[in-house]
């Protein structure tokens, strides 16, 4: 007994390779009264008489062809009861039958009880597991075969290479490649093709090309595999070189190779449309233009590149339309919603049953067009057609409901999928993050790991962003360690998210180090570093990084310019900001978004140029956008301009009557100006309209816990110690010039949440560790003064993040230079 598996659990190597005992006695299917062997009908054998090998073989093959193991079990039962000793050939036939009938447990039990085995036995075991998708067991069987010095056939080695390609197991693939060379099996086209596919899918296209070049017996599949590998790796020039070489070697193009290259042309690489049209002409010359595969690839290519009229012309010419063609057209028409919807309805009228891809495309259409009601109708059709358990449809439905903040419905879609893979888990994580539920995203990530799933770069990137938004640097560091251990720590996507995570958690120095050690920084990494420096108030450093980006040959995008304009706004660099704004529009041809324009309003407003800021709003394309007027209203408060502030607030309240921030800003403007009656009117108006002010919330990470505080909060377990420390700190800062903020009745204002968080950090974090506090609202003037003084008397660095920027307090000085 060499191999045994308990069906109830996922086996490890020790589970699979161990000693077992016991005889096999499968049940007899009494309902079976005869066997059809293909040649003749054989009556059921009498239990007292054994049959010969040929008859048993025919009976087993009959069961194999029918895909039902019941007859095969009856045959084996008959052999056991009559004491018949099967030959090795008959055992191998039985083994193959069990795998073909999806009875891998019985196949393994039979294999264990076989008195002798040959290469065919091992080949059947490995190939059987491969066909059933049980790749782990196939690999274990291969290892066991090698330990018993079995020389596997090239068919089995090809199956194992296919497993390596499917699972991304490059190391095992290299071992099998070496085995092919050492054993002298010979690398002909039969083994070259799976080797190319394995190396391509494992990300080693260079090794795939070496294998391709060394083979002297290439067939059309070899060429197709190489072209497909280059296409999937987005190496379009190399793909086209192989295509040209294929033509020079007089290898006839197949519909598959034309389809692969046309699919690559959808990527909009350099001259992709020209190559697409050349291939279109070639397909017409070869008579492939009306082929289903080529025709579908052609219309998909034209639709995705934007040549919709050409796509429609091809669609109308194709004689035998099918669902795949309709799907390609619907996907290409997503930008033109009425056309995609009409085609969706037309294909149903013509009797085409929508596929999973059809429904997922239509849900994406609803996401793009923001049509929630029609999306729910499509969901109903999905349920009607029994596609709700499909994992791809489940993922897009999760994205759809997350877009409308309906996370309960998204969770129902998640639970209804029959296979919750990494894609569906990531969709749920992203959905919670998009709705500001960052803690739930991290909880889901932990559950994902507990289920044994391996997160990809995209998943890691999203959870790192959640850590950044929460300001949880310790959690982010843990995820960074996991990504390094998993071999994806050097991924560009992960590194970019790490920069964002460290910067948003208040550690701009670590963000700089991640940026500096990156091997190759793309435009996203540069933009992330620029924006991070800008939010930390490092205006000159931001402009320096931006100039380095230009010198490196990286073309800046709209995000990079947003960071530059933010830096100029926070640093008071008005003329530089105006110059970069014009450069963005003129030299780089980037159209300003509402965020760019809001930065310009903030830039002018902070500098006291309120009339210019207002004129800028009126001349922009975003004069009805609330964020523009809110930036100007904040500047009115800074410069205590009640007249302009009142006008701006009225406009803003008209645009956003339900938003509390507009009322609060105007209330604060009146309060600062001593206009108590006007301030009272605003408060009464809020009460009448039932507008509730968002409560101020601050939080700080200590150890592996995040503690949050509200204004005057006394719910924390260490509340008593926090208030003792607060009073102690107030006594210290009074001695260096602080004056208590008073109300009219002479009592001190309730402690704001950031003061409580800082005091908690002071009593919890020793050794002079910096305190990193996050707040959901903008820090007030009094708290800003207090933080400067605390950093001086306690000799602690305090990093405070609010929705606008970071304030870094050290030795009584803030990084903002009091320009905020």
VOGU-3710 file (C-alpha; in Angstrom, 3 decimals, decimal comma):
1> xxxxxxxxxx> 0,000/0,000/0,000  1,663/3,181/-1,159  -0,975/5,839/-1,402  -4,105/6,513/0,583  -6,374/9,532/0,902  -9,186/10,334/3,331  -11,885/12,049/1,275  -13,061/14,195/4,189  -9,955/16,380/4,362  -7,480/18,118/2,095
11> xxxxxxxxxx> -4,390/15,888/2,160  -0,811/16,901/2,687  2,179/14,956/1,407  2,147/12,788/4,537  -1,572/12,141/4,063  -1,062/10,964/0,505  2,114/8,915/0,831  1,594/6,437/3,663  0,914/2,806/4,422  -2,599/1,476/4,163
21> xxxxxxxxxx> -4,292/-1,910/4,321  -7,630/-3,482/3,630  -9,488/-5,024/0,682  -11,727/-3,291/-1,783  -15,334/-4,497/-1,837  -17,433/-2,117/-3,918  -21,220/-2,507/-3,797  -22,994/-4,494/-6,445  -25,524/-2,547/-8,480  -28,414/-4,996/-8,578
31> xxxxxxxxxx> -30,368/-2,747/-10,936  -27,899/-3,465/-13,762  -29,185/-6,422/-15,788  -26,925/-6,306/-18,855  -23,818/-4,681/-20,346  -23,493/-3,179/-23,794  -19,883/-3,648/-24,926  -20,401/-2,121/-28,355  -20,113/-5,454/-30,138  -22,826/-7,385/-28,410
41> xxxxxxxxxx> -24,970/-7,455/-25,317  -23,474/-9,630/-22,595  -25,766/-11,005/-19,913  -24,770/-10,481/-16,303  -22,216/-13,093/-15,257  -23,065/-15,829/-12,841  -21,187/-15,409/-9,559  -19,772/-18,927/-9,646  -17,992/-18,616/-13,005  -15,113/-16,307/-13,849
51> xxxxxxxxxx> -14,913/-14,683/-17,283  -11,790/-14,227/-19,345  -9,663/-11,063/-19,629  -11,130/-10,021/-22,966  -14,737/-10,117/-21,706  -13,890/-8,280/-18,495  -12,049/-5,633/-20,530  -15,033/-5,096/-22,825  -17,359/-4,748/-19,851  -15,071/-2,187/-18,184
61> xxxxxxxxxx> -14,628/-0,215/-21,421  -18,409/-0,119/-21,772  -18,651/1,480/-18,329  -15,883/3,940/-19,247  -17,689/5,046/-22,404  -20,989/5,511/-20,565  -19,325/7,627/-17,852  -21,115/5,581/-15,177  -19,028/3,574/-12,714  -21,876/1,303/-11,572
71> xxxxxxxxxx> -21,178/-1,377/-14,198  -17,450/-1,198/-13,572  -17,980/-1,680/-9,843  -20,139/-4,728/-10,573  -17,398/-6,199/-12,782  -14,737/-5,694/-10,107  -17,078/-7,132/-7,482  -17,595/-10,204/-9,681  -13,837/-10,703/-10,055  -13,362/-10,515/-6,269
81> xxxxxxxxxx> -16,218/-12,926/-5,447  -15,169/-15,517/-8,032  -11,537/-15,324/-6,974  -10,381/-14,173/-10,396  -6,811/-12,792/-10,472  -6,809/-9,821/-12,912  -3,819/-9,149/-15,099  -1,892/-5,875/-14,914  -3,569/-4,733/-18,135  -7,021/-5,324/-16,611
91> xxxxxxxxxx> -6,059/-3,446/-13,450  -4,903/-0,478/-15,525  -8,166/-0,540/-17,476  -10,137/-0,482/-14,228  -7,987/2,390/-12,919  -8,642/4,445/-16,041  -12,385/3,690/-15,801  -12,644/5,037/-12,254  -10,932/8,278/-13,195  -13,111/8,691/-16,281
101> xxxxxxxxxx> -16,165/8,249/-14,059  -14,893/10,827/-11,535  -14,274/8,207/-8,840  -10,766/9,298/-7,800  -11,073/7,812/-4,280  -11,827/4,341/-5,635  -9,107/4,752/-8,261  -6,540/5,483/-5,563  -7,728/2,557/-3,444  -7,414/0,250/-6,454
111> xxxxxxxxxx> -3,942/1,621/-7,205  -2,828/0,930/-3,630  -4,035/-2,693/-3,819  -2,462/-3,493/-7,202  0,201/-6,199/-6,646  2,338/-4,737/-9,413  2,441/-1,495/-11,381  4,078/-0,381/-14,573  4,574/2,961/-16,279  1,006/2,796/-17,632
121> xxxxxxxxxx> -0,346/2,563/-14,079  1,499/5,663/-12,964  0,577/7,497/-16,163  -3,092/6,656/-15,608  -2,928/7,884/-11,995  -1,255/11,204/-12,860  -3,325/11,815/-15,998  -6,527/10,942/-14,138  -5,885/13,504/-11,423  -4,969/16,058/-14,092
131> xxxxxxxxxx> -8,197/15,532/-16,017  -10,213/15,985/-12,811  -8,340/19,175/-11,944  -6,872/17,634/-8,778  -3,459/19,134/-9,423  -2,039/18,706/-5,911  -2,623/14,929/-6,004  -1,171/14,727/-9,523  2,018/16,463/-8,331  2,291/14,137/-5,323
141> xxxxxxxxxx> 1,823/11,112/-7,544  4,579/12,405/-9,845  6,965/12,799/-6,879  6,170/9,252/-5,719  6,698/7,895/-9,249  10,123/9,531/-9,399  11,121/8,025/-6,004  10,294/4,558/-7,385  12,401/5,248/-10,531  9,472/5,042/-12,956
151> xxxxxxxxxx> 10,185/6,501/-16,398  7,031/8,403/-17,269  5,853/8,746/-20,859  5,910/11,995/-22,787  2,096/12,153/-22,555  2,268/12,222/-18,759  5,062/14,786/-18,807  2,939/16,954/-21,110  0,045/16,676/-18,625  2,330/17,697/-15,771
161> xxxxxxxxxx> 3,568/20,720/-17,740  -0,055/21,713/-18,254  -0,567/21,521/-14,463  2,460/23,767/-13,897  1,033/26,281/-16,357  -2,366/26,243/-14,654  -0,970/26,594/-11,121  1,965/28,895/-11,968  4,441/26,361/-10,534  7,599/27,450/-12,359
171> xxxxxxxxxx> 9,961/25,426/-10,155  8,251/22,112/-10,866  8,057/23,055/-14,544  11,836/23,510/-14,618  12,273/20,121/-12,930  10,127/18,437/-15,580  12,013/20,269/-18,347  15,295/18,985/-16,904  13,833/15,475/-16,630  12,856/15,556/-20,307
181> xxxxxxxxxx> 16,435/16,422/-21,253  18,127/13,961/-18,845  15,926/10,959/-19,693  16,380/11,530/-23,411  12,672/11,621/-24,175  13,419/14,256/-26,790  11,958/17,708/-27,149  9,780/17,448/-30,226  6,743/19,576/-31,004  4,588/17,422/-28,700
191> xxxxxxxxxx> 6,576/18,553/-25,639  7,739/21,928/-26,963  4,200/23,297/-27,075  3,333/22,645/-23,382  6,808/23,889/-22,389  6,208/27,184/-24,207  2,767/27,486/-22,622  4,175/26,707/-19,163  6,974/29,274/-19,336  4,652/31,903/-20,824
201> xxxxxxxxxx> 1,979/31,512/-18,149  4,622/31,512/-15,401  5,942/34,862/-16,617  9,157/33,546/-18,223  8,535/34,400/-21,851  12,327/34,538/-22,400  12,650/30,836/-21,522  9,663/30,086/-23,746  11,491/31,724/-26,671  14,689/29,746/-25,954
211> xxxxxxxxxx> 12,693/26,497/-25,964  10,985/27,568/-29,190  14,302/28,339/-30,910  15,910/25,023/-29,890  13,128/22,840/-31,322  13,725/21,514/-34,829  10,232/20,073/-35,288  7,932/23,037/-34,909  4,326/22,721/-35,974  1,590/25,348/-36,328
221> xxxxxxxxxx> 0,651/24,872/-32,644  4,223/25,814/-31,634  4,022/29,073/-33,567  0,571/29,793/-32,187  1,753/29,115/-28,618  4,678/31,520/-28,991  2,497/34,250/-30,496  -0,133/33,758/-27,793  2,567/33,948/-25,096  3,898/37,255/-26,398
231> xxxxxxxxxx> 0,370/38,627/-26,777  -0,567/37,786/-23,173  2,700/39,351/-21,967  1,894/42,552/-23,891  5,159/42,208/-25,856  3,561/43,330/-29,080  6,727/43,999/-31,112  8,074/40,520/-30,375  4,676/39,037/-31,220  4,673/40,771/-34,600
241> xxxxxxxxxx> 8,249/39,622/-35,302  7,198/36,003/-34,728  4,191/36,556/-36,982  6,418/37,881/-39,774  8,889/35,008/-39,273  6,020/32,530/-39,425  4,969/33,983/-42,756  8,592/33,862/-44,052  8,832/30,177/-43,081  5,683/29,577/-45,181
251> xxxxxxxxxx> 3,687/28,336/-42,218  0,020/28,829/-43,006  -1,861/31,123/-40,643  -4,654/29,434/-38,747  -7,819/31,012/-37,414  -6,364/30,612/-33,913  -3,186/32,597/-34,620  -5,114/35,338/-36,432  -7,529/35,513/-33,508  -4,654/35,791/-30,980
261> xxxxxxxxxx> -2,938/38,646/-32,850  -6,222/40,489/-33,470  -7,014/40,203/-29,769  -3,617/41,771/-29,005  -4,440/44,624/-31,396  -7,301/45,545/-29,026  -4,639/46,794/-26,580  -4,182/49,960/-28,623  -0,397/49,613/-28,844  1,648/51,619/-31,353
271> xxxxxxxxxx> 0,142/51,238/-34,861  -2,283/48,585/-33,586  -5,050/49,735/-35,945  -2,702/49,527/-38,941  -1,676/45,990/-37,995  -5,296/45,096/-37,402  -6,289/46,248/-40,865  -3,332/44,379/-42,418  -4,461/41,201/-40,695  -8,018/41,886/-41,827
281> xxxxxxxxxx> -6,783/42,016/-45,423  -4,745/38,841/-44,874  -7,780/37,028/-43,447  -9,830/37,985/-46,506  -7,074/36,695/-48,797  -6,918/33,392/-46,893  -10,694/33,104/-46,756  -10,846/33,395/-42,965  -12,814/36,642/-42,783  -16,149/34,845/-42,453
291> xxxxxxxxxx> -14,769/32,302/-39,972  -16,493/32,467/-36,595  -13,251/32,864/-34,600  -11,582/35,375/-36,914  -14,784/37,298/-37,621  -15,498/37,665/-33,899  -11,908/38,762/-33,225  -12,130/41,345/-36,038  -15,321/42,978/-34,800  -14,014/42,878/-31,213
301> xxxxxxxxxx> -10,792/44,574/-32,332  -12,564/47,344/-34,250  -15,076/47,910/-31,443  -12,437/48,211/-28,701  -10,185/50,489/-30,736  -13,160/52,777/-31,331  -13,886/52,003/-34,985  -17,507/51,139/-34,211  -18,787/51,552/-37,803  -16,269/48,965/-39,079
311> xxxxxxxxxx> -17,277/46,617/-36,262  -20,958/46,967/-37,179  -20,162/46,329/-40,876  -18,341/43,086/-40,023  -21,124/42,035/-37,678  -23,708/42,510/-40,441  -21,572/40,517/-42,932  -21,041/37,466/-40,728  -23,485/34,766/-41,917  -23,964/32,617/-38,820
321> xxxxxxxxxx> -24,195/34,915/-35,852  -23,894/33,475/-32,355  -23,864/34,618/-28,746  -20,093/35,211/-28,759  -20,390/37,688/-31,635  -23,261/39,493/-29,936  -21,231/39,658/-26,723  -18,293/41,215/-28,573  -20,571/43,844/-30,098  -22,304/44,630/-26,792
331> xxxxxxxxxx> -18,903/44,990/-25,099  -17,722/47,346/-27,830  -20,882/49,450/-27,575  -20,620/50,166/-23,828  -19,862/53,817/-24,602  -23,121/54,011/-26,539  -25,657/52,707/-24,056  -28,750/52,799/-26,274  -27,011/50,717/-28,945  -25,738/48,102/-26,490
341> xxxxxxxxxx> -29,168/47,859/-24,857  -30,944/47,518/-28,227  -28,555/44,743/-29,288  -29,085/42,960/-25,963  -32,858/43,003/-26,528  -32,497/42,062/-30,213  -30,368/38,986/-29,498  -33,056/37,698/-27,127  -35,787/38,316/-29,703  -33,747/36,265/-32,186
351> xxxxxxxxxx> -33,650/33,322/-29,810  -30,077/33,702/-28,504  -29,787/32,793/-24,850  -27,535/35,328/-23,084  -24,382/33,844/-21,598  -22,558/34,687/-18,379  -20,415/37,151/-20,321  -23,512/38,846/-21,769  -24,974/39,488/-18,333  -21,671/40,609/-16,785
361> xxxxxxxxxx> -21,201/43,079/-19,662  -24,711/44,469/-19,211  -24,127/44,921/-15,465  -20,909/46,820/-16,294  -22,989/48,932/-18,676  -25,326/49,804/-15,795  -22,343/50,717/-13,606  -20,958/53,053/-16,269  -24,344/54,652/-16,982  -25,246/54,704/-13,247
371> xxxxxxxxxx> -28,590/53,053/-13,946  -29,348/51,271/-10,682  -32,924/50,283/-11,519  -32,091/48,673/-14,857  -29,188/46,881/-13,186  -31,586/45,272/-10,731  -33,722/44,100/-13,660  -30,633/42,500/-15,240  -29,947/40,835/-11,875  -33,458/39,395/-11,970
381> xxxxxxxxxx> -32,767/37,982/-15,454  -29,523/36,478/-14,133  -31,467/34,657/-11,423  -34,096/33,586/-13,947  -31,370/32,025/-16,119  -29,686/30,374/-13,090  -26,410/32,287/-13,449  -26,386/33,835/-9,959  -23,900/31,202/-8,726  -21,335/32,017/-11,414
391> xxxxxxxxxx> -18,231/33,533/-9,787  -17,596/36,070/-12,575  -21,162/37,352/-12,485  -20,981/37,332/-8,682  -17,925/39,605/-8,776  -19,497/42,138/-11,126  -22,728/42,139/-9,100  -20,712/42,862/-5,955  -19,098/45,778/-7,778  -22,521/46,970/-8,961
401> xxxxxxxxxx> -24,149/47,015/-5,514  -21,008/48,453/-3,900  -21,219/51,358/-6,313  -24,604/52,251/-4,807  -23,466/51,634/-1,218  -25,739/48,605/-0,937  -23,237/46,348/0,820  -25,925/44,046/2,235  -26,983/43,121/-1,314  -23,315/42,804/-2,286
411> xxxxxxxxxx> -22,817/40,345/0,591  -25,821/38,277/-0,575  -24,297/38,083/-4,072  -20,975/37,058/-2,516  -22,593/34,243/-0,527  -24,613/33,009/-3,509  -21,537/32,272/-5,663  -20,676/28,589/-5,759  -16,930/29,245/-5,726  -15,660/32,159/-3,660
421> xxxxxxxxxx> -12,217/32,633/-5,187  -9,725/35,468/-4,772  -11,588/37,608/-7,328  -14,895/37,582/-5,430  -13,138/38,137/-2,093  -11,225/41,087/-3,543  -14,454/42,540/-4,953  -15,969/42,526/-1,448  -12,823/44,076/0,058  -12,813/46,831/-2,574
431> xxxxxxxxxx> -16,555/47,401/-2,120  -16,218/48,038/1,610  -13,206/50,293/1,012  -15,086/52,365/-1,587  -17,811/52,965/0,987  -15,351/54,023/3,696  -15,696/50,761/5,642  -11,965/50,184/5,895  -12,126/48,083/9,074  -14,510/45,623/7,391
441> xxxxxxxxxx> -12,137/45,379/4,432  -9,287/44,371/6,727  -11,494/41,862/8,584  -12,421/40,271/5,249  -8,737/40,138/4,313  -7,984/38,187/7,508  -10,851/35,780/6,743  -9,509/35,350/3,211  -6,161/34,242/4,621  -7,817/31,902/7,137
451> xxxxxxxxxx> -9,526/30,068/4,245  -6,135/29,377/2,668  -6,592/31,691/-0,315  -3,541/33,479/-1,687  -4,140/37,191/-2,297  -2,761/38,705/-5,482  -1,103/42,090/-6,045  -4,440/43,830/-6,530  -5,793/42,508/-3,220  -2,637/43,511/-1,324
461> xxxxxxxxxx> -2,727/46,963/-2,933  -6,295/47,554/-1,775  -5,773/46,452/1,824  -2,633/48,619/2,046  -4,759/51,565/0,916  -7,245/50,719/3,689  -4,405/50,775/6,224  -3,358/54,176/4,894  -6,873/55,587/5,170  -7,128/54,314/8,745
471> xxxxxxxxxx> -3,638/55,539/9,579  -2,791/52,041/10,797  0,919/51,819/10,033  1,452/48,668/12,145  -1,175/46,744/10,190  0,320/48,063/6,958  3,771/46,856/7,974  2,352/43,383/8,637  0,786/43,262/5,183  4,046/44,485/3,664
481> xxxxxxxxxx> 5,871/41,583/5,348  3,267/39,173/3,997  3,691/40,532/0,461  7,485/40,165/0,658  7,142/36,597/1,944  4,668/35,846/-0,848  7,071/37,092/-3,512  5,032/40,109/-4,629  6,680/42,751/-2,446  8,606/44,142/-5,433
491> xxxxxxxxxx> 5,494/44,504/-7,573  4,950/48,030/-8,869  1,321/48,010/-7,737  2,285/46,979/-4,207  5,157/49,494/-3,963  2,882/52,335/-5,080  0,348/51,383/-2,414  3,118/51,185/0,188  4,133/54,771/-0,584  0,509/55,835/-0,140
501> xxxxxxxxxx> 0,088/53,783/3,054  3,147/55,168/4,822  2,434/58,734/3,721  -1,228/58,606/4,791  -0,191/57,068/8,118  2,003/60,101/8,787  5,397/58,502/8,095  6,624/60,439/5,062  10,220/59,284/5,709  9,287/55,606/5,208
511> xxxxxxxxxx> 7,317/56,564/2,093  10,481/58,229/0,741  12,558/55,135/1,478  10,109/52,852/-0,347  10,206/55,219/-3,327  14,006/55,338/-3,362  14,544/51,551/-3,223  12,064/50,828/-6,030  13,910/49,439/-9,067  11,765/51,177/-11,627
521> xxxxxxxxxx> 9,273/53,895/-10,826  6,348/54,428/-13,186  4,137/57,498/-13,450  1,903/56,165/-10,652  4,846/55,898/-8,218  6,085/59,397/-9,076  2,583/60,841/-8,768  2,021/59,077/-5,438  5,284/60,478/-4,050  4,473/63,998/-5,296
531> xxxxxxxxxx> 0,989/63,976/-3,758  2,313/62,514/-0,492  4,924/65,261/-0,138  2,301/67,883/-0,970  -0,139/66,675/1,705  2,662/66,765/4,263  3,282/70,429/3,471  6,693/69,833/1,870  6,121/72,303/-0,969  9,714/72,716/-2,143
541> xxxxxxxxxx> 10,387/68,972/-1,902  7,262/68,324/-3,983  8,424/70,633/-6,760  11,894/69,058/-6,647  10,453/65,544/-7,091  8,246/66,804/-9,924  11,238/68,268/-11,773  13,143/64,992/-11,244  10,182/63,177/-12,776  10,354/65,382/-15,882
551> xxxxxxxxxx> 14,132/64,890/-16,151  13,642/61,094/-15,938  11,526/61,198/-19,069  8,270/60,361/-17,295  5,336/62,317/-18,694  3,302/63,670/-15,753  -0,391/62,869/-15,548  -3,280/64,808/-14,031  -2,606/63,317/-10,564  1,000/64,560/-10,564
561> xxxxxxxxxx> -0,129/68,080/-11,438  -2,804/67,900/-8,740  -0,042/67,183/-6,217  2,026/70,096/-7,519  -0,891/72,537/-7,305  -1,740/71,274/-3,798  1,861/71,860/-2,720  1,813/75,397/-4,120  -1,486/76,074/-2,335  -0,269/74,776/1,043
571> xxxxxxxxxx> 3,102/76,518/0,674  1,779/79,896/-0,456  3,611/79,635/-3,795  0,999/81,566/-5,782  3,032/82,532/-8,849  4,536/79,037/-9,150  1,070/77,516/-8,901  -0,287/79,762/-11,649  2,684/78,872/-13,854  2,297/75,108/-13,348
581> xxxxxxxxxx> -1,446/75,372/-14,042  -0,769/76,983/-17,425  1,993/74,444/-18,142  -0,425/71,611/-17,470  -2,928/72,962/-19,969  -0,549/74,262/-22,632  2,567/72,098/-22,680  1,038/68,767/-21,629  -2,512/69,215/-22,955  -4,199/68,066/-19,731
591> xxxxxxxxxx> -7,703/69,424/-19,250  -8,227/70,716/-15,692  -10,663/68,744/-13,553  -12,738/70,156/-10,703  -9,985/69,100/-8,298  -7,358/71,116/-10,187  -9,656/74,135/-10,258  -10,472/73,784/-6,546  -6,723/73,823/-5,842  -6,413/77,056/-7,804
601> xxxxxxxxxx> -9,286/78,630/-5,834  -7,617/77,525/-2,605  -4,247/78,862/-3,820  -5,674/82,329/-4,518  -7,982/82,331/-1,488  -5,290/81,435/1,064  -3,187/84,296/-0,317  -6,080/86,691/0,354  -6,929/87,208/-3,319  -10,607/86,427/-2,761
611> xxxxxxxxxx> -11,983/88,445/-5,680  -9,593/86,694/-8,105  -10,621/83,332/-6,677  -14,295/84,157/-7,166  -13,651/85,328/-10,747  -11,752/82,090/-11,417  -14,779/80,065/-10,281  -17,185/82,021/-12,473  -14,933/81,595/-15,547  -14,381/77,862/-15,021
621> xxxxxxxxxx> -16,531/74,973/-16,169  -17,261/74,047/-12,549  -19,084/77,087/-11,195  -21,926/74,851/-10,034  -19,587/72,442/-8,228  -19,792/72,706/-4,404  -16,106/71,915/-3,793  -15,099/75,138/-5,574  -17,237/77,374/-3,371  -16,303/75,432/-0,236
631> xxxxxxxxxx> -12,611/76,183/-0,883  -13,432/79,886/-1,225  -15,600/79,854/1,918  -12,697/78,352/3,923  -10,489/81,200/2,710  -13,127/83,736/3,758  -12,927/82,360/7,295  -9,123/82,501/7,317  -9,187/86,171/6,285  -12,329/86,945/8,356
641> xxxxxxxxxx> -14,173/88,369/5,349  -17,806/88,094/6,464  -19,254/89,940/3,480  -17,839/87,666/0,798  -18,257/84,671/3,125  -21,993/85,284/3,425  -22,418/85,484/-0,380  -20,368/82,334/-0,944  -22,197/80,434/1,826  -25,586/81,301/0,344
651> xxxxxxxxxx> -24,478/79,955/-3,032  -23,035/76,850/-1,422  -26,144/76,171/0,683  -28,253/76,468/-2,459  -26,053/73,884/-4,210  -25,805/71,579/-1,167  -28,769/72,221/1,149  -28,201/68,958/3,061  -24,463/69,375/3,706  -23,592/70,473/7,236
661> xxxxxxxxxx> -20,106/71,789/6,362  -21,441/74,913/4,622  -23,557/75,925/7,630  -20,740/75,214/10,078  -18,212/77,282/8,114  -20,580/80,272/7,958  -21,422/79,865/11,658  -17,699/79,915/12,504  -17,160/83,019/10,337  -19,891/84,883/12,260
671> xxxxxxxxxx> -18,596/83,599/15,609  -15,023/84,676/14,872  -16,317/88,131/13,869  -18,317/88,403/17,108  -21,658/88,432/15,226  -23,482/86,223/17,749  -27,004/87,033/16,475  -26,118/86,007/12,925  -24,415/82,879/14,222  -27,532/81,982/16,203
681> xxxxxxxxxx> -29,664/82,351/13,069  -27,453/79,831/11,249  -27,724/77,382/14,138  -31,523/77,801/14,182  -31,637/77,278/10,417  -29,726/74,014/10,835  -32,181/72,942/13,515  -35,182/73,846/11,332  -33,783/71,917/8,363  -32,656/69,052/10,611
691> xxxxxxxxxx> -29,062/69,412/9,503  -26,740/67,604/11,895  -23,106/68,564/12,240  -20,704/65,696/11,697  -19,067/64,923/15,068  -15,333/65,374/15,322  -13,553/62,030/15,637  -9,844/61,429/16,229  -7,996/58,149/16,526  -4,507/56,908/17,315
701> xxxxxxxxxx> -2,848/53,506/16,914  -1,148/52,116/19,997  0,240/48,598/19,773  -2,164/46,489/17,782  -5,239/48,521/18,723  -6,744/51,729/17,360  -8,399/53,974/19,966  -10,896/56,645/18,867  -12,181/59,712/20,720  -15,074/62,174/20,388
711> xxxxxxxxxx> -15,254/65,674/21,858  -15,250/65,373/25,681  -15,162/61,590/25,379  -15,086/59,664/28,689  -15,859/56,166/27,411  -12,265/55,029/26,992  -11,103/52,464/29,621  -8,205/54,782/30,531  -10,356/57,903/30,492  -9,377/58,952/34,023
721> xxxxxxxxxx> -5,652/58,774/33,261  -6,182/60,633/29,974  -7,874/63,583/31,702  -5,224/63,678/34,418  -2,590/63,895/31,680  -4,650/66,528/29,844  -4,785/68,752/32,940  -1,080/68,213/33,499  -0,305/69,196/29,905  -2,506/72,297/30,165
731> xxxxxxxxxx> -0,641/73,410/33,275  2,668/73,005/31,430  1,631/74,912/28,303  0,123/77,743/30,372  3,621/78,400/31,677  4,911/78,939/28,135  2,196/81,381/27,145  -1,009/79,459/26,394  -4,321/81,100/27,331  -7,416/78,900/27,813
741> xxxxxxxxxx> -10,145/79,184/25,228  -13,201/80,572/27,046  -16,889/80,687/26,406  -18,956/83,680/27,391  -19,761/82,087/30,764  -16,066/81,698/31,581  -15,833/77,888/31,391  -13,199/76,166/29,287  -14,404/74,573/26,039  -14,759/70,773/26,177
751> xxxxxxxxxx> -11,528/69,016/25,155  -11,470/68,375/21,436  -10,942/64,824/20,271  -7,376/65,336/18,982  -6,269/66,624/22,408  -7,594/63,455/24,051  -5,905/61,238/21,442  -2,571/63,001/21,943  -2,783/62,666/25,731  -3,587/58,977/25,388
761> xxxxxxxxxx> -0,540/58,619/23,155  1,631/60,421/25,709  0,736/57,972/28,490  0,826/54,867/26,246  3,829/55,368/23,959  7,115/55,738/25,738  10,649/56,337/24,559  9,913/59,550/22,758  8,001/57,757/19,964  6,207/60,140/17,579
771> xxxxxxxxxx> 2,450/60,466/18,046  0,396/60,007/14,884  -3,198/61,171/15,235  -5,871/61,130/12,520  -8,971/63,349/12,485  -12,058/63,381/10,264  -12,566/67,167/10,465  -10,260/70,101/9,946  -8,198/71,007/13,015  -9,312/74,196/14,752
781> xxxxxxxxxx> -7,060/77,155/15,522  -6,981/76,484/19,273  -5,985/72,833/18,836  -3,287/73,875/16,363  -1,768/76,188/18,987  -2,060/73,515/21,697  -0,318/70,889/19,547  2,622/73,196/18,918  3,028/73,859/22,610  2,631/70,180/23,619
791> xxxxxxxxxx> 5,376/69,201/21,154  7,588/71,767/22,874  6,928/70,996/26,542  6,730/67,196/26,104  9,595/67,071/23,584  7,500/64,846/21,325  6,931/64,933/17,586  3,190/65,012/16,806  1,825/64,233/13,354  -1,810/65,271/12,926
801> xxxxxxxxxx> -3,764/64,409/9,796  -6,999/66,184/8,914  -8,994/65,977/5,638  -6,948/68,807/4,111  -3,320/68,099/4,997  -0,773/66,861/7,543  0,543/69,011/10,379  3,923/67,951/11,752  4,580/69,550/15,145  8,122/69,528/16,510
811> xxxxxxxxxx> 9,796/71,751/19,098  6,855/74,149/19,069  6,844/74,622/15,295  4,382/73,221/12,702  5,419/72,124/9,233  2,639/74,308/7,775  4,407/77,448/9,001  0,995/78,580/10,321  -0,073/79,012/6,681  -3,144/76,787/6,676
//
